[in-house]
Amino acid sequence: MKKLIAFALFLGLIAGGLAIADPGPNGSNNHGLCTAYFNGSATGQAHKRNAPPFVGLAREVGNSDGMDNDGDGQTDEGDEMAGPEGIWDWCNDPANNPKGVGGNPDDPNKDGDTNGNSGGHGGGPKK
């Protein structure tokens, strides 16, 4: 019985260890992460972008975009975080996310309402 309990505990530790991963894009969640990042109300976007998966996305892009995102004269350092414009470009690059950004979010690289959803709610064109 003690061996069975020890084995169960061992399996639990392994499963728990596998569940702990760095948040952010991992290849299989890029489409969902990008879609969630850009859809929703402006207030909701501002709040959720502090969540670990979105911080991980901003770091992934900031560490590989060839830009000086933190203004220190160096590019692609481990702690650089890209802004919405760079993340939009990364999310719409077929090499990173073949499906692109889902929904109807506004393109942060363009001024004004590009998709008919002036509130930025991702709800598509108003009729």
NORHURA-V530349 format. One line per field, one symbol per residue. phi: phi as a letter, one per 20 degrees, with the letter a starting at -180 (. if undefined). psi: psi as a letter, one per 40 degrees, with the letter a starting at -180 (. if undefined). burial: + if it has 16 or more other ideal C-beta (glycine too) atoms within 10 Angstrom, else -. A space follows every 50 residues. Layout:
phi->???
psi->???
burial->???
This chain:
phi->.ffffffffgfffffffffecffofcnedgfffffffddofgfffffffe fgfffffffgffecemdefdmdnddlefdfcfegfffgfffeegfebgem eemcffffedfneecmdgememenfed
psi->ddddddddddddddddddehihiaiedeeddddddddeiiidddddddee idddddddddddeeeeigdefeeiifieeihiaddddddddehdddgdea hiafiiheehiaheeegdefeeeaii.
burial->-----------------------++----++-++++++++----+---+- --++-++++++++-+---+----------+++-+-+++++++---++--- ++++++++------+-+--++++----
